[in-house]
């Protein structure tokens, strides 16, 4: 028997679906404070749906409603994103109990396509076009969507993960044996850029964003072209150019680690430039957004969570020379003129 068949039947009844003809679990991650189960359900009429059973500390019921509304908004704007189903009570979710734990569940249309095997320059440009279109459509929403959460990329809010990572790294470096001048230079630039951004932040356009525009949430067709975007469980509000910088830098960081780069940031620059170029084809940045883009990308590339984790790992291992090399690379990221090469 399928482990969660009883829950799935409750969902089927609530969302008024035909009988299930097939069930396939595609994801199951279960931790004390985070549950995520995704099932591909095929109904007797041949339709396919993604059933998501989840529990976490950061999603509110308002956020679930916001996710469904954002999907509707983007779909109505011509983008291929999942459409959430609404139940007999008019809600896009159902609260259930699983193993004594409260969970929420949603059902959405299953999108055809497959996860790309790797990022290419062409795919990065297409991703930029889609991201720009998503921001443009979201910025034209006739009414605010009911989100209470910000996106994971958001700065200056209560969950500013970049600043949390930067503070953790600065503290660890104090007793690491790293070159003091490098540490001082790195964090002097960091604080200067943060101050410049905080001044401009309230005047930058923003709205609801998908929140997790990573490679595993992009779908491509048989020709390798982007044909869909899935997974809105981290959706929230954000400044559009901040979200752009975060997602672009995340993809660039992954490319930095590929073999064959002439410099630590060589391949990442190519993907970053392609994504920014694609974005501006769909949604040109205004003058104020352009004025902060360089600082945003510099901070995101220097203090990417994986970058910080790498340095913390080297500190723990006592590899002081490597720590200093990593700090020099971070300073390169902060000082680089991305606008000159990308826009």
C-alpha positions in Angstrom: 0.0 0.0 0.0 1.2 3.5 -0.8 2.3 5.1 2.5 0.1 8.2 2.2 -2.8 6.8 0.3 -5.3 7.7 2.9 -4.2 11.3 2.8 -4.2 11.3 -1.0 -7.8 10.0 -1.0 -8.8 12.9 1.3 -7.2 15.3 -1.1 -8.9 13.7 -4.1 -12.3 14.1 -2.5 -11.6 17.7 -1.4 -10.4 18.8 -4.8 -13.1 16.7 -6.5 -10.7 14.7 -8.7 -11.5 11.4 -10.5 -10.2 8.2 -9.0 -6.4 7.8 -9.1 -5.1 5.4 -11.7 -1.4 5.8 -10.8 0.7 7.3 -8.0 4.5 7.9 -8.1 6.5 9.5 -5.3 9.0 11.9 -6.8 10.3 13.5 -3.7 10.3 12.8 0.1 12.4 14.9 2.5 11.4 14.5 6.1 13.1 16.3 9.1 11.8 17.3 12.5 11.0 20.8 11.4 10.6 20.4 7.6 8.5 17.9 5.6 8.2 17.8 1.9 6.5 15.1 -0.1 5.7 15.4 -3.8 3.6 12.8 -5.6 2.8 12.6 -9.3 -0.9 11.5 -9.4 -2.5 10.3 -12.6 -6.3 10.2 -12.6 -8.6 7.8 -14.4 -9.3 10.5 -17.1 -5.6 10.6 -18.0 -4.7 13.9 -16.3 -1.6 14.4 -14.2 -1.2 16.4 -11.0 1.5 17.2 -8.6 0.4 16.6 -5.0 2.5 18.4 -2.4 2.3 17.4 1.3 4.4 19.8 3.4 5.1 21.2 6.8 7.6 24.0 7.8 8.0 26.9 10.0 8.1 29.6 7.4 4.9 29.2 5.3 1.6 30.7 6.6 -1.9 30.0 5.3 -1.8 33.5 3.7 1.4 32.5 1.9 -0.3 29.4 0.5 -3.1 31.6 -0.8 -0.5 33.9 -2.3 1.4 31.1 -4.0 -1.9 30.0 -5.8 -2.7 33.6 -6.7 0.8 34.2 -8.1 0.6 31.1 -10.2 -2.8 32.3 -11.6 -1.4 35.7 -12.3 1.7 34.4 -14.2 -0.3 31.8 -16.0 -2.8 34.5 -17.1 0.2 36.4 -18.4 1.2 33.6 -20.7 3.8 31.8 -18.7 3.7 28.0 -18.3 3.6 27.6 -14.5 1.5 25.1 -12.5 -2.1 26.0 -11.7 -3.3 25.3 -8.2 -6.6 23.6 -7.7 -9.2 25.0 -5.4 -11.2 22.8 -3.1 -14.9 22.6 -2.1 -14.3 25.4 0.5 -12.8 27.7 -2.1 -9.2 27.3 -0.7 -6.1 26.2 -2.6 -4.9 24.0 0.3 -6.1 21.5 2.8 -4.9 21.1 6.4 -4.4 17.4 7.4 -2.8 15.3 10.1 0.0 12.9 9.3 1.7 10.8 12.0 0.4 13.2 14.6 1.8 16.2 12.8 -0.2 19.0 11.1 0.6 19.3 7.4 -0.8 21.2 4.5 -1.4 19.9 1.1 -1.9 21.3 -2.4 -2.7 19.9 -5.8 -1.5 21.5 -9.0 -1.3 20.7 -12.7 1.7 18.6 -13.6 3.8 20.3 -16.2 5.4 18.4 -19.1 9.2 18.7 -19.5 12.3 17.6 -17.8 15.0 19.1 -15.5 18.0 20.3 -17.6 21.1 18.3 -17.1 23.3 21.4 -16.9 23.2 25.2 -17.4 24.2 26.5 -20.8 24.6 30.1 -21.9 21.5 29.8 -24.1 19.4 28.4 -21.2 20.7 31.1 -18.9 19.5 33.8 -21.3 16.1 32.1 -21.6 15.9 31.9 -17.8 16.5 35.6 -17.7 13.7 36.3 -20.1 11.3 34.3 -18.0 12.4 35.9 -14.8 12.0 39.3 -16.3 8.5 38.4 -17.6 7.6 37.1 -14.1 8.6 40.3 -12.5 6.9 42.5 -15.1 3.6 40.6 -14.8 3.8 40.6 -11.0 4.5 44.3 -10.9 1.3 44.9 -12.9 -0.9 42.9 -10.4 -4.2 44.8 -10.0 -4.3 44.1 -6.3 -1.6 43.0 -3.8 -1.3 39.3 -3.3 -1.8 37.9 0.2 1.8 37.1 1.2 3.1 37.6 4.7 6.6 36.3 4.0 9.5 37.7 2.0 11.5 35.7 -0.5 14.7 33.9 0.7 16.7 36.5 -1.2 15.2 39.5 0.6 17.5 42.0 2.2 17.0 44.2 5.3 14.1 42.2 6.7 13.9 40.0 9.8 15.3 37.0 7.8 18.2 38.6 6.0 20.1 35.4 5.4 23.0 37.1 3.6 23.7 39.3 6.6 23.4 36.4 8.9 26.0 34.5 6.9 28.3 37.5 6.7 28.2 38.0 10.5 28.9 34.3 11.1 31.9 34.4 8.8 33.3 37.6 10.3 33.1 36.1 13.8 34.8 32.8 12.7 37.5 34.8 10.9 38.5 36.6 14.1 40.2 33.5 15.5 41.1 31.8 12.2 44.6 33.1 11.6 43.5 34.7 8.4 45.3 37.8 7.1 43.8 40.7 9.1 44.2 43.2 6.3 42.1 40.9 4.0 39.4 40.5 6.6 39.3 44.2 7.2 39.1 45.1 3.5 36.4 42.5 2.8 34.1 43.7 5.5 34.8 47.4 5.0 33.6 47.0 1.4 30.7 44.8 2.6 29.4 47.4 5.0 29.8 50.3 2.5 27.8 48.4 -0.1 25.1 47.5 2.4 24.8 51.1 3.5 24.4 52.3 -0.1 21.7 49.7 -0.8 19.7 50.4 2.4 19.4 54.1 1.4 17.9 53.1 -2.0 15.9 50.1 -1.0 12.5 51.8 -0.2 12.3 53.4 -3.6 12.9 50.2 -5.7 10.0 48.5 -7.4 9.0 45.1 -6.0 6.2 42.6 -5.6 5.6 38.8 -5.4 8.3 36.6 -6.8 8.7 32.8 -7.2 11.6 32.7 -4.8 13.6 29.6 -6.0 14.6 30.1 -9.6 17.2 27.3 -9.4 18.1 24.8 -12.2 16.0 22.0 -10.7 12.9 24.1 -10.9 13.3 24.9 -14.6 11.8 22.6 -17.2 13.0 22.2 -20.7 11.5 20.5 -23.8 13.0 17.9 -26.0 15.1 20.6 -27.8 16.5 21.9 -24.5 14.5 25.1 -24.5 12.9 26.4 -21.3 9.3 25.5 -21.3 8.1 25.8 -17.7 8.9 26.9 -14.1 7.7 24.9 -11.1 7.9 25.0 -7.3 6.5 28.1 -5.7 6.7 27.0 -2.1 9.3 29.7 -1.4 7.4 32.5 -3.1 7.1 35.8 -1.3 7.6 39.5 -1.7 10.9 41.1 -2.7 12.5 44.0 -4.5 12.7 42.8 -8.1 16.3 43.8 -8.8 17.3 42.2 -5.5 15.6 39.0 -6.5 17.2 39.2 -9.9 20.7 39.6 -8.4 20.2 36.7 -6.0 19.0 34.2 -8.6 21.5 35.3 -11.2 24.4 35.1 -8.7 23.3 31.7 -7.5 23.4 30.2 -11.0 26.8 32.0 -11.6 28.2 30.5 -8.4 27.5 27.0 -9.6 29.2 27.8 -12.9 32.2 29.1 -11.0 32.9 25.6 -9.7 33.0 24.0 -13.1 36.4 22.9 -14.4 38.0 24.9 -17.2 37.5 28.4 -15.9 40.3 30.8 -16.7 39.7 32.7 -13.4 37.5 31.8 -10.4 34.7 33.9 -11.8 35.2 33.3 -15.5 32.4 30.9 -16.4 30.1 32.4 -13.8 30.4 35.8 -15.6 29.3 34.3 -18.9 26.1 32.8 -17.4 25.5 36.0 -15.3 25.8 38.2 -18.4 23.5 36.0 -20.4 20.8 35.9 -17.7 20.9 39.7 -17.2 20.7 40.2 -21.0 17.7 38.0 -21.2 16.0 39.7 -18.3 16.3 43.2 -19.9 14.6 41.8 -23.0 11.5 41.2 -20.9 11.8 43.9 -18.3 14.3 46.7 -18.8 15.7 48.0 -15.5 15.1 51.6 -14.5 17.8 54.1 -13.7 17.6 53.5 -9.9 17.7 49.7 -10.3 20.7 50.0 -12.5 22.5 52.1 -9.9 22.3 49.4 -7.3 22.7 46.3 -9.5 26.5 46.3 -9.2 26.5 46.4 -5.4 23.8 43.7 -5.3 25.6 41.2 -7.5 28.9 41.9 -5.8 27.4 41.1 -2.4 25.5 38.0 -3.6 28.6 36.5 -5.4 31.0 37.2 -2.6 28.7 36.0 0.2 26.8 33.2 -1.5 25.8 30.7 1.1 28.0 28.0 -0.5 30.9 30.4 -0.7 30.6 31.2 3.0 30.2 27.5 3.8 33.4 26.8 1.9 35.4 29.4 3.8 34.0 28.2 7.2 35.0 24.6 6.2 38.5 25.7 5.5 38.7 27.6 8.8 37.5 24.5 10.6 40.2 22.4 8.9 42.9 25.0 9.7 43.7 25.7 6.0 44.8 29.3 6.5 46.4 29.7 3.1 43.2 28.5 1.4 41.1 30.8 3.6 43.2 33.8 2.5 42.8 32.7 -1.2 39.0 32.5 -0.7 38.9 36.0 0.9 40.9 37.4 -2.0 38.3 35.9 -4.4 35.5 37.4 -2.4 37.1 40.8 -2.6 37.4 40.3 -6.4 33.6 39.6 -6.6 32.9 42.8 -4.5 35.1 45.1 -6.6 34.1 43.8 -10.0 32.2 46.1 -12.4 29.3 43.8 -13.6 27.4 46.6 -15.3 30.3 47.2 -17.7 30.4 43.6 -18.8 26.7 42.7 -18.6 24.6 45.6 -19.6 
